[in-house]
Amino acid sequence: MGTRPASRVQVSPRAFFIHRASKMQKEIAIKTTKHDEFLDITPRINRIVKDSGIKEGICIAFCPHTTAAITINENADPDVIKDILTSLDKKIPWEDEYRHSEGNSAAHIKSSLVGCSESMIIEEGKLLLGTWQSVFFCEFDGPRTRKVIVKLSDSEK
């Protein structure tokens, strides 16, 4: 008597396909006017989200510059931003014993500490932010013309 071969179940690669989000990418042009400043870019990002038609998903704001950054913080009291900038200047002064030949090491350090991106939830067609939160572009070596790349992912598709 022969042995029966083991059953072979063939699984299509599609069987493991659960969800593939659709994606969209836009660019925001920013012109800074000061050496160090925070600019609220929340309305511009919300406009991109609204225009996309995405109701539920993820938004990433990315800064492709090594002397600038993106952060989320309070926008109700402008002194919060002033305090952040003042504190960064105290801890990372413009003039120090830096070795970088361009003379903007402080801006590079601040950019690394603050970070080059923020991820946000899109809910009901807009950014899900706390009551006092805004998304800020952080300039540390201006004035300059900059850009922020906004990438959206629709979790409903």
Secondary structure per residue as TSV (DSSP state, phi and psi in degrees):
chain	resnum	aa	ss	phi	psi
A	1	M	-	360.0	134.9
A	2	G	-	-85.7	158.9
A	3	T	-	-89.7	145.9
A	4	R	-	-81.8	131.9
A	5	P	-	-66.2	147.5
A	6	A	-	-62.2	143.7
A	7	S	-	-67.0	134.8
A	8	R	-	-111.4	117.0
A	9	V	-	-97.6	125.2
A	10	Q	-	-97.6	125.6
A	11	V	-	-112.4	124.8
A	12	S	-	-69.6	143.2
A	13	P	G	-56.9	-24.5
A	14	R	G	-68.8	-22.0
A	15	A	G	-62.7	-26.3
A	16	F	G	-93.6	-2.9
A	17	F	-	-78.4	114.6
A	18	I	-	-102.2	-49.3
A	19	H	-	-159.3	135.6
A	20	R	-	-128.7	112.1
A	21	A	-	-74.2	142.0
A	22	S	E	-80.7	149.6
A	23	K	E	-127.9	153.3
A	24	M	E	-144.0	142.7
A	25	Q	E	-131.9	135.8
A	26	K	E	-134.8	163.0
A	27	E	E	-123.1	137.8
A	28	I	E	-108.7	126.2
A	29	A	E	-87.6	135.3
A	30	I	E	-130.8	132.7
A	31	K	E	-116.1	111.7
A	32	T	-	-87.6	154.7
A	33	T	-	-120.5	-6.6
A	34	K	S	-128.3	165.5
A	35	H	S	-64.4	-46.7
A	36	D	S	-127.5	125.3
A	37	E	E	-162.8	156.4
A	38	F	E	-112.0	128.4
A	39	L	E	-115.0	128.6
A	40	D	E	-73.5	114.7
A	41	I	-	-109.0	10.3
A	42	T	H	-57.3	-48.4
A	43	P	H	-60.3	-35.5
A	44	R	H	-70.0	-38.8
A	45	I	H	-69.4	-42.6
A	46	N	H	-60.5	-34.6
A	47	R	H	-64.5	-42.2
A	48	I	H	-62.7	-43.6
A	49	V	H	-62.1	-47.9
A	50	K	H	-60.6	-47.7
A	51	D	H	-63.9	-25.6
A	52	S	H	-73.0	-24.7
A	53	G	T	80.6	1.3
A	54	I	-	-71.8	128.8
A	55	K	-	-98.2	-37.3
A	56	E	E	-136.0	129.4
A	57	G	E	172.0	-154.2
A	58	I	E	-129.4	143.3
A	59	C	E	-124.5	130.6
A	60	I	E	-118.1	127.8
A	61	A	E	-106.6	122.4
A	62	F	E	-124.4	133.6
A	63	C	-	-104.9	112.9
A	64	P	-	-88.7	34.0
A	65	H	-	-122.4	145.4
A	66	T	T	-91.1	-0.9
A	67	T	T	-125.9	24.0
A	68	A	E	-143.1	172.2
A	69	A	E	-155.6	177.6
A	70	I	E	-129.9	136.9
A	71	T	E	-147.0	163.6
A	72	I	E	-116.7	128.7
A	73	N	E	-160.5	-174.1
A	74	E	E	-68.9	140.5
A	75	N	-	-123.2	4.6
A	76	A	S	-77.9	-38.9
A	77	D	-	-115.9	112.3
A	78	P	H	-61.8	-17.8
A	79	D	H	-66.8	-23.7
A	80	V	H	-61.6	-47.1
A	81	I	H	-65.0	-43.0
A	82	K	H	-59.6	-41.6
A	83	D	H	-64.4	-39.7
A	84	I	H	-63.7	-48.3
A	85	L	H	-62.4	-42.6
A	86	T	H	-63.5	-43.6
A	87	S	H	-64.6	-41.8
A	88	L	H	-62.2	-41.5
A	89	D	H	-64.1	-36.6
A	90	K	H	-66.7	-43.0
A	91	K	H	-79.2	-32.7
A	92	I	S	-128.8	81.0
A	93	P	-	-68.6	151.6
A	94	W	S	-62.1	-43.9
A	95	E	S	-98.5	124.2
A	96	D	S	-161.4	-167.9
A	97	E	S	-90.8	50.4
A	98	Y	-	-76.2	153.3
A	99	R	-	-102.3	-17.7
A	100	H	-	-62.0	126.4
A	101	S	T	-71.1	-20.0
A	102	E	T	-77.0	-13.8
A	103	G	S	79.8	14.2
A	104	N	-	-122.3	32.8
A	105	S	H	-57.9	-38.3
A	106	A	H	-57.6	-40.6
A	107	A	H	-65.0	-40.0
A	108	H	H	-64.2	-41.8
A	109	I	H	-65.7	-45.2
A	110	K	H	-61.5	-41.8
A	111	S	H	-60.3	-43.6
A	112	S	H	-65.6	-38.7
A	113	L	H	-70.1	-41.6
A	114	V	H	-76.2	-43.4
A	115	G	-	109.6	154.3
A	116	C	S	-97.2	-1.2
A	117	S	E	-155.4	162.2
A	118	E	E	-138.3	139.9
A	119	S	E	-108.1	134.6
A	120	M	E	-133.5	151.1
A	121	I	E	-86.1	137.5
A	122	I	E	-99.9	124.4
A	123	E	E	-136.9	130.2
A	124	E	T	53.1	39.2
A	125	G	T	79.0	13.2
A	126	K	E	-149.5	166.3
A	127	L	E	-64.1	136.2
A	128	L	-	-89.8	100.2
A	129	L	-	-125.1	155.6
A	130	G	-	-67.4	164.0
A	131	T	T	-48.7	-42.6
A	132	W	T	-101.9	1.8
A	133	Q	E	-85.4	144.3
A	134	S	E	-139.0	161.0
A	135	V	E	-97.3	128.1
A	136	F	E	-118.0	137.6
A	137	F	E	-87.7	129.0
A	138	C	E	-109.9	112.2
A	139	E	E	-93.7	130.1
A	140	F	S	-123.6	1.5
A	141	D	S	-152.1	49.5
A	142	G	-	-101.4	-169.6
A	143	P	S	-75.1	149.4
A	144	R	-	-154.1	169.0
A	145	T	E	-98.4	127.0
A	146	R	E	-128.8	178.4
A	147	K	E	-145.9	155.4
A	148	V	E	-127.1	133.7
A	149	I	E	-99.9	128.3
A	150	V	E	-113.3	122.3
A	151	K	E	-117.5	128.0
A	152	L	E	-112.8	144.9
A	153	S	E	-129.7	125.2
A	154	D	E	-90.8	113.7
A	155	S	T	-80.7	-5.3
A	156	E	T	-91.1	-10.1
A	157	K	-	-102.0	360.0
